[in-house]
Amino acid sequence: MTGASVVTTTVDSAEAAESLAKGIVEARLGACVQIVPIRSVYRWDDEVRVDAEWQCVVKTSANRADELVAHIKAHHTYDVPEVIVTPVVGGNDDYLAWVSEETS
C-alpha cells in the first residue's frame, strides 16, 4: 500500500465542481482535483434520469480520506452525494510523495 487514496464525487455544474475542488485543495484535503464532464444514468425518486454531471477525482493521503469525505458531504448540494474512496496500491513514487506533502 502507498498511503494514498483517490476520492471520487460528482456535482451538477462546472462551477460547483471548481468551487468544491478549490475548497478541497485550499484545506489541504486533496493535492489535486481533476474535473471531468460526464453523463450519468441513474434511478432517483422512482424515475430513470440522464443528466450531465462533473466528476471530481481527488488525490489525497489515506489518513485524510475520512476528513475529505466529511468536507465533501458538508459542501455538496445533493441529498445523497456520491463519495467513493479507492486505495492506491501503486504508482509513481515521486507523485505519491507530492500528494503526501500537499495533504499534510
N, C-alpha and C positions, 0 to 999 in steps of 0.2 A: 504494500500500500504506500501511497505517496503522501498522504496527509492532505490531499486536495479533493475538492468536490465541484461538481457542476450543478447549479440550481437553475431550473427552468420554470418560467411562468409565461402567461400570455395576457395581453391587455387589448383594449378595444380601439386604440388610436396611436399614431406615431408620436403625438405629443405626450400621451400618457406613458408610453414606453421610454421616451427620453427623460421625462421627469423622474420616473421610477429609477432609471439607470443612474442618473446623476446623483440622486439621493443615496443610492447604494454605494457608489464609488466614493462620494464625499464622506460617508460614515465609515469607510474602510471595511465594509462588509463584503465587498467584492473588488477584485483587482481590475476586472474588465467585464463589460456587459455588451454582448453582441445583440443587435436588434434586427430581426428578420421578418419581413411581411409574409404572412401565411393565410390560408383559408382553412377554416375549421368546420367540420361537420359533426354535430353532436345533438343529443336529445336534452331538452330543458323544458320543464313545465308541460310534459307530455307532447312536445312538438319537436320534430326534427328540424334543426336550423343549419344554415350555411352562412357563415359570417367571415368577414375579413378580420384578422387579428394580427398583432405584432408579438412575436415570440422574443422573450428576453432570456438570453443564455448567459448566466453569471458564473465566472470562475472565482472560486473562493477557497479558503482553508477549511478543512473538515471541522476544525474546532470553532469556526464562525458560522457554520451552516444553520444551527438552531436559531441563532440571533438574526440571521438573514431571513429565514422563513418568517419569523415574527415581524420583522420590518416590512416584508412584502405584504403580509396579511393586514398590517396596520395602515398601509398606504395604498391599498388596492380598492378599486371601485366595484369589483364583482362580489356577489353574495358568497360564492364558493370559488375562490381563485385556484387555478391550477398552480401548485407549487410542488415540484418533484426534485429530490436531491439524489444525485448519482455519484457514487465514489469514483475517483480517478485511480486507476490501477497502474498507470504508467504514462510515460510521455517524455518530453524534452525537459531534462533536469534543470536547465538554466531557466526555462519559462516557469516551471513549477516553483523554483526558488523565488522568482519575482512575484508570483501570486502570493506566496507565503509572506514575503516582505511587505507587500502592499496591503495585506489584511491583518497585520499585527499591530 
